[in-house]
Amino acid sequence: MAQAVGPSTTPVREIRTESEVSPDLPWDVIVWDDPVNLMSYVVFVFKQVFGFPDHLARKLMLEVHEQGRALVASEPREQAERYVHALHGYGLRATMERPS
């Protein structure tokens, strides 16, 4: 007598993306040097957007000017996006990236 064979089930393998595994990892907000904005204006923007004290805003502005870029914040994704959007609104070149 033949035995009835039930349906074969294959285990489902879950694939998780990096953002699903650790959604709260920070994103870096990078400001890039440009030939348009004055250094004093960049200091002003940093103080307005981030609330940085004058000495920190100047330090970061000099980093942008001398090294071509500066890391200005590390935040959860949504906050990093808000900062990048605000910086774009002031005419600065800014991006966000995952730290390596």
N, C-alpha and C positions, 0 to 999 in steps of 0.2 A: 504494500500500500504506500502510495506516495504521500509525503508530508506537504502540507500547504506552507508555502513560504510567504511571509509577510513582506510588506514593502521595505526596501533597503533604505536606511537613512544614513546620510553622510553628515558627519558633524559640521556644524557651521563655525567657521573661524571668524572671530570678530577682528576687524581691522580698525585700529584707533589712530587717528591723526594726532600729531604732537599737541595741537590746541585742545583736543578732547582730553588728553591725558593730564595736561597741566595748563589750564586756562588762565591762571593768574601769573604766569611768568611775565616779566616785564618786557616791554618793547623800548628800544632806544630811540630817542628823538634827536636827529642830527640836523644841525644848521650848517649850510654850505656857504663858502665865500662867493661873492658876486662882485662885478665891477660897478654896480649901480648905487648901492646903499652906502651912505656915509657911516663911519664907525660910531659917531655919536648917536645916529639914528638906531643902529643895532643895539646899543646900550639901552636906549629908550624902550625899544620893543621888548627886550629881555625883562626889563623892570615891569612893564605893563602886563605882559603875558604870564610871566612866572612869579612876579612879585619879588624878584631877586634884589638884594641890597646892591648899592652902587658898585662896591668893590668886586662882587662876584659877577655882575653883569659886564663890567669892564674886562675882567679876567677871561671870561668866555668869549667876548668879542675879539680880544687879542688872539685867542686860540683860533678862532675862525679866520681871522686876517692872516696869521702867520703860518698856520698848518693847513688851511683850506677847508677845515670843518671842525666842528666841536660837538661833543655829546652834551646836550643841555638838560636832558631828563631821561629817566627810565621809569616807565609807568605801565600799568595794565593797558591792554590794547585800546579800549575806548577812550581813555584819558590821553593816550599818546596821539590818537587820531584827532582829538579836539585841539591839542597843542599844535599839531602840524597844520590843521585848518586855520587856526588863529594866526600862526606865523605867515601862512600864505596870504591871509587877509591884509597883513602889513607889508606884503611884497617881498618877504624873505624866502630864500630857497631852503626848504626843509623836507626831510624824509623821515620815515621810521623803519626800523629793522630789528630783527631778533638778534640779541647778542650771540656771538659765536663761542 
